[in-house]
Amino acid sequence: MNAVAFVHSHERTPGVWRAVADHLPPHWAVVAPDLFAAVRTGRDAAAGGKAMLAQINRDLAMMGLTEPVLVVAEGTGAIAAIQYAAEYPGRVAGLFLSGPRLHVSRAEAVRLKVGVRIRRGQECAADAGDSGRYLDAIVGVDAAGVASDLSVPRMAVAAAKDRGGMKAATALKNGVAQRNTVNAVGTVEGMAADAGWEYGVVPEASQDWYAYAPSAFAAWLTDFAGRL
């Protein structure tokens, strides 16, 4: 595995992944599809969701990447990433989610849109219009149901201070016997006994740790990729 596709959330532009990419092995190919471009088409929300997956395929093709890639996502980007892994398992070498969100209700989408306006002006912050269209495309999608049927290697991690991400990561691993392991970055993690979801907790970290601690995030990625 020597290629990674970063999937951004509704909150940030694809540029948020640049610092993480700078800490990855130099021989890795990196793609960060712009899902905002996919939902600027004026089509309905359902079509927007399909356009997101098509955008990932399009960008991989533009880079000439035909081998399976490690798909990485954070926050609400997990919904598109899980859907992609379900629909194109042959294109996915592994799935790594940070602080995943598995479902967005219509009411929650309204709240999240307000949050985007508050963060306006921050580095790599999403445009309110783009973010709104992104959220509309994933409202009501049940990524949790799809996630339970995935066959690709997969891991969900959450920052200790991210209650929503912790809840979702826990939901992904629930229902199967667990065993604990220690990964290469010295953090206890669990792995489902039936080779389901691996999971981990990032101590003392906040939801956007991938942005302010890119080297640590890259270490988790390379550790996971080394086991694929």
N, C-alpha and C positions, 0 to 999 in steps of 0.2 A: 504494500500500500504506500504510494508516494504522491497522492493527490488528495486535496481537501476542498469541499464546497461549503462555504459559510452562508448560512441563511439568517438574515437579520429579522428583527421583530418589527412591530408597528412603531416603536419608539425611536429607532435609530436608522440612519442611512447605512448602506453597505460599508462605507468608509470606516465605521467603528471597528472593523476587523483588521484594519491595516497593521496596528501595533502588535496584535497577536501573530499575524502572519510573519512579521519581522523576527519573531522568536522561534519560528519553526525551522526544521532542518532545511538548509539552502536548496537541496535537490527536490523538495516538494513543490508540486504545481498547486497554485492557489486560485480558486474562483470564488467570487462573491456576487452572485446574481442580484440585480436590482429588482426586487419584487414590486417596488412602487411603480416602476415603468410598466410592469405587467398589468397593474390594475388601473392605469390611466386611460383605458380604452373606451370608457363610457358604456361598457356592457353591463349586464346585471351582475349581482354579487356572485351567483353560482359560477358564471363564466369567469369572473375574476379569480376564483379559487383555482380553476383549471389552468388559467393563464399563468399563475404563479409557478405551477409545476412545469409548464411548457418553457417558462423563462429559465428555469434551472437547466433543463435539457439543452436549450439553445446555447446557453453560455458554456456548458461543458463541450458542446460540439465546436463552438468557436475556438476553444482552446485546444481542440484536437484530442480531447480526453475520451478514450473509448473504454478504458479499464474502469473497474469499480472504484469509487471514491469514498473517503470518509466524509459523511455529511454532519455538519456541526450547526447547532441552532441554539438560540437563547430566547427566553420569554415566550411570547406568542409565536415566534418563528418556529417553535416546536411543532405547531399544528401543521404547517406546510411541510416541514421536514418528515414528520411521521407519515403524512399522506404520500409523500414522494417515495419513501422507503417501501410503503405498501404497494404502490402501483408499479414501481420500477426496481424491484429487489435485485435484479441483475446488475443494476448500475451502482448499487450501494455496498461498499465493503464493510461499513459500520456506521452506527448512528450515535452521536454524542450530543446530549441535551443538557443545557445549563439553565437552572431555574425555570423549568418548562411550565407552560400554561397549556392545558389540555382541552379547554372549552371556554368560549366567550359568549355569554348571553347578550341579548340586545341591551338590557339595562346596564350590564357591565361595560359594554362597548361605549355607551354614552359617558360613563365615568372615566374610562381610559382616554377618550377624546379630550376631555377637559384637562387631564393630566399632561397630555402632549402640549397643549397651549401654555401651560405653566412652565414647561421645560424649554420653551422656545428660546433660541439664542445659545443654548449649550452646544458644545462640540458634537458634531454628527447628529444633532437633534433632527427629527423628521419634520417635514412640512405638515401642517395640520390637515390640509386637503389630502395629501398622499396617505397620511396615517389613517384618516377616516375611511378612505376607500379600501385600504388594507383590512381594517377591522370589519367593514361590511362584508368583505369576501370570506371571512372566517367565522362570522357569527353563526352559532348553532351547530358548527361542525364538531362531531364527537371524536376527537383524536384518541381519547382513552380506549374506546371500543376497538379502534383500528390497531392501536399499539399492542393490544393483547394477542394479536394474530401475526405479528411481525416474525420473520424468520432470520433476519440479519443480526449480527452481534450488535449489542446496544447498551448504552450506559446513560443514566440520568444522575446529575449532580445538582446540589443546591447549596447556596450560601447559607450559613447558619442564621443570618439575620433576615432571610427572605422567607417569610411564613408561607406565602403562596407557592413558591417554588418547592419548599420542603413538603408541603401537602401533596403536590402533584408527583414529585419524585417518589414519595412513599406509596402513593396510589399505584404507581407503575410496578413496584416490586411486591406489593401485597398479594397474599393468597398462595404463596409457595414457600417451601422450607428454605431457610436462609443459612448461609455460612459466612463467617467474617474472614477477610483477608486484609493484608496491608499492602498498599500499592507503592510504586517507586518514589512517590513524593511524601511518604511517611504518614499517610492518612488511612484510618480504618475505613474499609468499604465492605459492602455485602455483595454477594453474587447469588442469584437464584440457583438452586440445586438442579433445576432443569435447563440450565444455560439460558435463562430469560434475561431480565434486566439486571445489570450491575448498577450499583448506586453508590454515592459518596456524599459527604458533607464537607464543605470548605469552612474551617473554623474562623470565627470572627469576621467573616466576609459579608458584604452587602450584595444585593441582587445584581448590581452592575460591576461585579469584580472583574469580569472579562475586559472591561474598559480601563479600570485604574490599576489592575495587576496583570497586564498581558503576559508577562513572562511566566507567572504561576499558572495562568490558564493554558498557555502553550505546553507547560510541563505535564499537565493532566492529559492533554490531547496526545502528546507523543507517547506517554505511558500506555494509554488505551490503544493507540495505533500499533504499538509494539506487540500487542497480544492478538492482533487480528490474523 
